[in-house]
Amino acid sequence: MYAARGVLSVRTSWGTSIVPANRVAWTPAGCEHHHRAHGDTDMRIVFLPPSLARLVPDHPAVFTASGLAREVLLVLTGPRNYDPAARPLDPAARVRLRRVLVDELHEAPEQPLQLPEPVDDRLRAVARLLREHPADNSPLAELGRSMGASSRTLSRLFHTELGMTFYEWRTQLRIYHALVLLADGHDTTHVAHACGWANPSHFIAAFAKLVGTTPGRHRHLK
């Protein structure tokens, strides 16, 4: 799935990916998933045959689309595929374009836009609370008390189950929430406060580190 404009969210058993504009979300065959568009989104979908799909990761991933990959995706999903008035895309050309797309994805590094899904009941309770209240700045020790677990236990679970610290997971969750709010048209200051940042500049820095651009520039991506 390619977000030519807007924001997509893709949920699988691996976790949830937020896919900003000009990103590609790869979902392997047999992986049950649900996707949703946020705001004014232009979503494109390309299916790969097994011979090419084996060259892409065997797990859900998000990639930044190169300029070439973007043009290939637009051709593979453009009017020549469905508009009777347009010259149909030649089947041999379609095969070649898919190969180019896979080559481009193979060269692109995976983006840190996949939020892993916790399994442990205590972590799931923390995740549910923070999804409902992303601005909650409670320290892990306080959250743990309400879940009947120590901060040391929860910290260990974040590392072993999710491969990241609590701070990293919460920051990533907040950036995902911020992307949805930005897609809905909210300004940067409102989004910063709604996601738990008292200082918008700190929010902008965290957003740019994860997404690769500032909230303002992201808003104008086409």
C-alpha positions in Angstrom: 0.0 0.0 0.0 1.3 3.4 -0.9 0.1 6.7 0.6 0.5 9.2 -2.3 -1.2 11.7 0.0 -2.5 11.7 3.6 -1.9 9.0 6.2 -2.7 5.3 6.4 -2.7 3.0 9.4 -2.1 -0.7 8.9 -2.7 -3.2 11.8 -1.4 -6.7 11.8 -0.5 -9.3 14.4 2.9 -7.8 14.4 1.7 -4.4 15.5 0.4 -1.1 13.9 2.1 0.8 11.2 1.4 4.5 10.5 2.1 5.3 6.9 2.6 9.0 6.1 2.6 10.4 2.6 5.2 9.0 0.2 5.7 5.8 2.3 5.1 2.3 1.2 3.6 -0.3 3.7 4.5 -3.8 2.7 2.3 -6.7 4.0 3.4 -10.2 3.1 0.9 -12.8 1.8 -1.1 -14.6 4.4 -0.7 -11.8 7.0 -4.2 -10.7 8.1 -4.4 -7.0 8.2 -6.8 -4.0 8.5 -6.1 -0.6 7.1 -7.6 2.8 7.5 -7.2 6.2 5.8 -6.9 9.3 7.9 -7.8 12.7 6.4 -7.7 13.4 2.7 -5.7 10.3 1.6 -4.8 9.0 -1.8 -4.1 5.2 -1.3 -2.6 3.0 -4.0 -2.4 -0.8 -3.8 0.0 -3.0 -5.8 0.0 -6.9 -5.5 3.3 -8.7 -6.2 3.5 -12.3 -7.6 5.2 -14.9 -5.3 8.4 -14.8 -7.4 8.9 -11.1 -6.5 7.3 -11.1 -3.1 10.0 -13.5 -1.8 12.5 -10.7 -2.5 10.8 -8.3 0.0 10.9 -8.9 3.8 8.7 -11.7 5.2 7.3 -9.3 7.8 5.2 -6.1 7.7 7.5 -3.1 7.0 7.3 0.6 6.0 9.7 2.1 3.4 10.2 5.6 2.1 9.4 5.7 -1.6 12.2 6.9 -3.8 11.4 9.2 -6.7 11.6 6.3 -9.1 9.5 4.0 -6.8 6.8 6.8 -6.6 6.5 7.1 -10.4 6.4 3.4 -10.8 3.6 3.1 -8.2 1.6 5.9 -9.9 1.9 4.2 -13.3 0.9 0.7 -11.9 -2.2 2.2 -10.2 -3.0 5.0 -12.7 -5.7 5.5 -15.3 -4.1 3.1 -17.8 -5.3 0.3 -15.4 -8.9 1.2 -15.3 -9.9 4.0 -17.7 -11.2 2.7 -21.0 -10.2 6.0 -22.7 -6.6 5.5 -21.7 -4.1 3.3 -23.5 -3.9 0.0 -21.5 -0.7 -0.8 -19.7 1.2 -3.5 -21.6 1.4 -6.8 -19.5 5.2 -7.0 -20.2 5.6 -3.4 -19.1 3.7 -4.2 -15.9 6.1 -7.1 -15.1 9.2 -4.8 -15.7 7.7 -2.1 -13.5 7.0 -4.5 -10.7 10.6 -5.6 -10.9 11.9 -2.0 -10.7 9.6 -1.4 -7.7 11.0 -4.5 -5.8 14.5 -3.4 -6.6 13.8 0.1 -5.2 12.2 -1.4 -2.0 15.1 -3.8 -1.6 17.5 -0.8 -1.5 15.3 1.3 0.8 16.0 1.0 4.6 13.0 0.1 6.7 11.5 3.0 8.5 10.9 3.0 12.3 7.1 3.4 11.8 6.0 0.0 13.0 4.7 0.1 16.6 4.9 -3.5 18.0 1.9 -5.0 19.7 2.4 -6.1 23.4 1.4 -9.6 24.4 1.8 -9.5 28.2 -1.5 -8.5 29.9 0.3 -5.8 32.0 1.9 -4.2 28.9 -1.4 -4.4 27.0 -3.1 -2.5 29.9 -0.4 0.2 29.7 -0.7 0.4 25.9 -4.5 0.6 26.1 -4.3 3.5 28.6 -1.8 5.5 26.6 -3.7 4.9 23.3 -6.8 6.4 25.0 -4.8 9.2 26.7 -1.6 9.9 24.6 -0.9 13.1 26.6 -0.6 11.2 29.9 2.8 12.0 31.2 2.7 9.6 34.2 6.0 7.8 34.8 6.2 4.1 34.3 6.3 3.5 38.1 2.9 5.2 38.5 1.4 3.4 35.6 2.8 0.1 37.0 1.1 0.6 40.4 -2.3 0.9 38.7 -1.5 -2.4 36.7 -0.1 -4.3 39.7 3.5 -4.4 38.3 6.7 -2.7 39.3 8.4 -0.3 36.9 11.4 -2.7 36.8 9.2 -5.5 35.6 7.5 -3.3 33.0 10.8 -2.0 31.8 12.1 -5.5 31.3 9.0 -6.5 29.4 9.3 -3.5 27.1 12.8 -4.6 26.2 12.2 -8.3 25.8 8.7 -8.1 24.2 8.9 -4.9 22.1 12.6 -4.3 21.7 12.5 -0.7 22.9 12.3 1.3 26.1 9.1 2.6 27.6 10.1 6.1 26.6 10.8 5.1 23.0 7.5 3.2 22.7 5.4 6.1 24.2 7.1 8.6 22.0 6.4 6.5 18.9 2.8 6.1 19.9 2.5 9.8 20.4 4.0 10.5 16.9 1.5 8.1 15.4 -1.4 9.9 17.1 0.1 13.3 16.0 0.1 12.1 12.3 -3.6 11.3 12.6 -4.4 14.7 14.2 -2.3 16.5 11.5 -4.2 14.6 8.8 -7.5 15.9 10.4 -6.3 19.5 10.0 -5.1 20.4 13.5 -2.3 22.9 13.8 1.1 22.0 15.2 0.7 23.6 18.7 -2.6 21.8 19.3 -1.2 18.5 18.2 1.9 19.0 20.4 -0.2 19.6 23.5 -2.7 16.8 22.6 0.1 14.3 22.4 1.8 15.3 25.7 4.4 17.9 24.7 4.3 21.1 26.7 6.8 22.7 24.3 5.9 22.5 20.6 9.6 22.7 19.6 10.3 19.5 21.5 7.4 17.9 19.6 8.8 19.1 16.3 12.2 17.7 17.0 10.8 14.3 18.0 8.5 14.3 15.0 11.3 15.1 12.6 13.5 12.4 14.1 10.9 9.7 13.5 9.2 10.9 10.3 12.1 12.6 8.6 10.5 16.0 8.2 8.8 18.6 10.3 5.0 18.6 11.0 4.7 21.8 8.8 6.4 20.3 5.8 4.7 16.9 6.3 1.3 18.7 6.1 2.2 20.0 2.6 3.5 16.7 1.2 1.6 15.7 -2.0 
